[in-house]
């Protein structure tokens, strides 16, 4: 099995601060409704406008982060035949990966209301609806982009166990690719602090995770 490897983090800049503001706008606009539900991802299915807003917020980050990942860390994808992007939204990241690696079978996996009706014009990309706490589509690699920071430690363990099942289901040993916040970042510039505060508030109000 591939040894765990930590890739150097992307610099937090004005883009990430804007991205956090985009998320936080959802919090401000819908706090009273969402606090009673706590699980905003599931709640979004009842509110199409919020669902679209939330998915576009995720896509805005995916466009930047995925392009950097493909350009600088191609070796991460070497030797893979299949990959599943868990919580992949409308498929921005999965589509970019599928285009960059035409021989790699990619799956965008998210809640049914997120991927319902979505189709790909790429032969190596498909959409699958499901619940990552129940089961994840089998693949050589599982991508978790901005997923684990949403959940507390116990929930993260459950997700990672489902990832292990997905990458070992056919007898092989695959890998889990994680792109997320680093809590002990010592960078103290204003934009980094602003981004951290926005994400802290988002996690505190809507979900069970922490920054």
SENUBA-735617 format. One line per field, with one value per residue (C-alpha): residue in three letters; residue number from 0; x, y, z. Coordinates in pm, 1 decimal, m for minus. Example, Ala and Ser with C-alpha at 12.3 -4.5 7.8 and 13.67 -1.06 7.14 Angstrom:
<atoms>
residuo [ALA SER] $
num [0 1] $
px [1230.0 1367.0] $
py [m450.0 m106.0] $
pz [780.0 714.0] $
</atoms>
This chain:
<atoms>
residuo [UNK UNK UNK UNK UNK UNK UNK UNK UNK UNK UNK UNK UNK UNK UNK UNK UNK UNK UNK UNK UNK UNK UNK UNK UNK UNK UNK UNK UNK UNK UNK UNK UNK UNK UNK UNK UNK UNK UNK UNK UNK UNK UNK UNK UNK UNK UNK UNK UNK UNK UNK UNK UNK UNK UNK UNK UNK UNK UNK UNK UNK UNK UNK UNK UNK UNK UNK UNK UNK UNK UNK UNK UNK UNK UNK UNK UNK UNK UNK UNK UNK UNK UNK UNK UNK UNK UNK UNK UNK UNK UNK UNK UNK UNK UNK UNK UNK UNK UNK UNK UNK UNK UNK UNK UNK UNK UNK UNK UNK UNK UNK UNK UNK UNK UNK UNK UNK UNK UNK UNK UNK UNK UNK UNK UNK UNK UNK UNK UNK UNK UNK UNK UNK UNK UNK UNK UNK UNK UNK UNK UNK UNK UNK UNK UNK UNK UNK UNK UNK UNK UNK UNK UNK UNK UNK UNK UNK UNK UNK UNK UNK UNK UNK UNK UNK UNK UNK UNK UNK UNK UNK UNK UNK UNK UNK UNK UNK UNK UNK UNK UNK UNK UNK UNK UNK UNK UNK UNK UNK UNK UNK UNK UNK UNK UNK UNK UNK UNK UNK UNK UNK UNK UNK UNK UNK UNK UNK UNK UNK UNK UNK] $
num [0 1 2 3 4 5 6 7 8 9 10 11 12 13 14 15 16 17 18 19 20 21 22 23 24 25 26 27 28 29 30 31 32 33 34 35 36 37 38 39 40 41 42 43 44 45 46 47 48 49 50 51 52 53 54 55 56 57 58 59 60 61 62 63 64 65 66 67 68 69 70 71 72 73 74 75 76 77 78 79 80 81 82 83 84 85 86 87 88 89 90 91 92 93 94 95 96 97 98 99 100 101 102 103 104 105 106 107 108 109 110 111 112 113 114 115 116 117 118 119 120 121 122 123 124 125 126 127 128 129 130 131 132 133 134 135 136 137 138 139 140 141 142 143 144 145 146 147 148 149 150 151 152 153 154 155 156 157 158 159 160 161 162 163 164 165 166 167 168 169 170 171 172 173 174 175 176 177 178 179 180 181 182 183 184 185 186 187 188 189 190 191 192 193 194 195 196 197 198 199 200 201 202 203 204 205 206 207 208 209 210] $
px [0.0 127.4 286.1 108.1 239.8 168.6 185.1 286.7 m22.7 m138.6 m92.4 m405.5 m464.4 m735.6 m910.3 m949.4 m1075.9 m1337.2 m1421.2 m1478.8 m1699.5 m1906.2 m1960.9 m2034.0 m2297.3 m2497.2 m2461.2 m2583.2 m2875.4 m3005.9 m2886.8 m3228.8 m3339.7 m3013.8 m2932.2 m3237.0 m3112.4 m2737.5 m2653.5 m2658.7 m2561.0 m2874.1 m3089.5 m2979.4 m3187.2 m3503.4 m3390.5 m3293.4 m3167.6 m2945.1 m2833.2 m2716.6 m2547.2 m2364.7 m2252.5 m2115.6 m1920.7 m1758.1 m1692.0 m1517.1 m1252.5 m1230.3 m1137.6 m825.0 m720.4 m765.8 m569.2 m275.7 m299.9 m295.0 m4.6 219.6 130.4 68.0 260.0 m25.7 m242.4 19.8 m69.5 m439.3 m713.0 m1007.8 m1083.0 m1387.0 m1426.0 m1633.8 m1853.4 m1756.8 m2055.8 m2142.9 m1816.6 m1582.7 m1279.4 m1365.5 m1415.3 m1077.4 m905.4 m1088.7 m977.9 m617.1 m603.3 m823.4 m744.4 m851.9 m1211.1 m1350.7 m1662.9 m1818.8 m1990.7 m2230.3 m2575.8 m2854.5 m3007.5 m2668.9 m2594.3 m2951.2 m2987.1 m2618.5 m2453.9 m2099.6 m1978.4 m1661.2 m1653.8 m1437.9 m1659.2 m1984.5 m2203.0 m2318.4 m2554.0 m2510.9 m2413.8 m2045.6 m2141.8 m2310.2 m2087.1 m1848.6 m1813.7 m1518.2 m1204.9 m825.3 m824.1 m1066.0 m1039.8 m1159.9 m1149.4 m1283.0 m1467.1 m1304.3 m1299.1 m1681.6 m1701.6 m1590.6 m1327.0 m1570.5 m1744.4 m1410.6 m1312.9 m1638.2 m1572.0 m1214.4 m1330.8 m1569.7 m1278.9 m1074.5 m1359.7 m1382.3 m1011.4 m973.5 m1303.2 m1146.0 m847.8 m617.9 m472.5 m533.8 m489.6 m688.6 m604.6 m693.8 m699.5 m798.8 m714.6 m398.9 m479.3 m123.6 m46.3 182.8 125.7 m18.8 m98.0 m437.3 m586.9 m491.6 m646.2 m959.6 m997.9 m950.6 m1213.1 m1469.2 m1420.8 m1431.6 m1769.3 m1900.4 m1803.7 m1934.9 m2279.2 m2362.0 m2158.3 m1966.7 m1613.6 m1345.3 m1065.5] $
py [0.0 347.5 521.0 824.6 1140.8 1501.4 1738.4 2096.6 2314.0 2574.1 2930.9 3086.1 3405.8 3650.0 3379.8 3155.2 3442.7 3516.2 3146.6 3145.2 3454.5 3272.1 2987.2 3223.4 3406.9 3084.3 3080.0 3437.0 3392.2 3064.5 3026.0 2998.9 2722.3 2532.1 2522.0 2303.0 2059.3 2080.9 1875.0 2147.1 1916.8 1707.9 2015.7 2168.8 1904.9 2075.8 2418.9 2416.1 2776.7 2708.8 2380.8 2560.4 2834.9 2582.9 2372.9 2678.8 2773.4 2430.7 2450.1 2788.3 2630.9 2312.3 2502.7 2644.6 2360.2 2083.8 2265.6 2306.4 1944.2 1816.8 2038.8 1988.4 1642.2 1422.2 1142.3 1104.5 966.2 737.8 369.5 428.3 274.5 424.9 713.0 835.9 1196.6 1177.1 1479.7 1587.9 1818.3 1880.9 1725.7 2020.3 1841.6 1497.0 1640.0 1814.4 1494.8 1287.9 1526.9 1527.2 1146.2 998.9 638.9 694.3 591.7 871.3 881.1 1189.6 1066.3 1286.7 1293.5 1197.1 1547.5 1690.2 1458.9 1384.6 1451.5 1525.9 1365.6 1374.6 1426.7 1238.6 861.2 816.7 1012.7 911.5 1042.1 824.3 923.8 784.1 844.0 825.8 710.5 405.0 304.4 458.8 346.3 103.4 251.5 243.7 586.0 797.3 1177.1 1374.4 1746.0 1973.9 1678.5 1580.9 1933.7 1925.9 1645.9 1561.5 1296.7 1006.0 1092.3 1128.1 779.0 642.8 812.9 685.0 330.1 351.8 478.1 174.2 m54.6 121.1 95.2 m268.3 m412.0 m601.1 m733.9 m448.8 m182.7 170.7 518.6 800.1 1148.5 1421.2 1794.4 1994.1 2262.5 2231.9 2338.7 2422.2 2661.8 2926.1 3183.7 3495.0 3738.2 3910.9 3707.7 3375.6 3480.7 3609.0 3280.5 3080.8 3285.7 3246.0 2870.3 2849.9 3024.0 2809.8 2488.9 2612.0 2713.2 2448.4 2135.6 1931.1 1991.5 2238.0 2445.0] $
pz [0.0 m83.7 214.0 355.1 196.8 292.0 m2.9 69.9 124.6 m123.9 m8.2 140.5 m53.2 m148.3 m349.0 m44.0 166.2 m100.7 m115.8 260.2 230.7 m31.6 214.0 499.6 298.0 310.0 687.0 728.2 492.7 630.6 991.0 1152.5 915.0 904.7 1274.8 1336.0 1073.2 1146.3 837.8 572.8 285.4 334.6 392.4 63.8 m112.6 15.2 m106.7 m479.5 m475.0 m173.2 m327.7 m644.7 m441.4 m224.8 m523.0 m703.7 m390.9 m393.9 m767.6 m734.3 m512.4 m717.1 m1032.3 m868.1 m639.5 m896.7 m1167.8 m927.0 m813.7 m1172.9 m1276.5 m975.0 m846.2 m1150.6 m982.3 m733.0 m1014.1 m1169.4 m1174.2 m1103.9 m1316.0 m1130.4 m895.6 m702.6 m590.1 m270.7 m211.5 m561.9 m607.8 m970.3 m1086.7 m1142.5 m996.2 m1133.5 m1481.3 m1474.1 m1360.7 m1622.3 m1897.3 m1778.2 m1753.2 m2029.9 m1932.1 m1571.1 m1492.0 m1273.8 m1058.0 m904.0 m587.8 m390.8 m235.8 m478.9 m490.8 m592.9 m886.1 m993.7 m1366.7 m1423.4 m1725.6 m1853.1 m2207.8 m2114.5 m2159.5 m1848.2 m1605.9 m1440.5 m1158.0 m869.1 m588.4 m239.8 122.8 217.5 567.7 413.7 120.7 m133.5 m494.0 m530.5 m691.1 m682.1 m518.8 m317.2 m324.5 m20.2 m100.8 173.9 330.1 659.7 800.4 802.7 1057.7 1410.2 1483.9 1520.4 1192.6 1013.4 1130.0 985.4 651.2 635.2 713.4 416.9 206.6 309.9 205.8 m131.8 m218.3 m106.3 m230.9 m522.5 m329.6 m426.0 m200.2 m318.2 m177.6 m21.1 m149.8 101.5 26.9 334.2 589.3 800.0 1156.0 1261.7 977.6 1130.8 860.4 1030.8 748.4 748.7 462.8 623.8 954.7 779.9 593.2 912.8 1099.4 821.6 815.3 1195.6 1199.5 915.7 1094.5 1429.6 1303.8 1045.1 1098.1 1353.7 1228.5 1331.6 1177.3] $
</atoms>
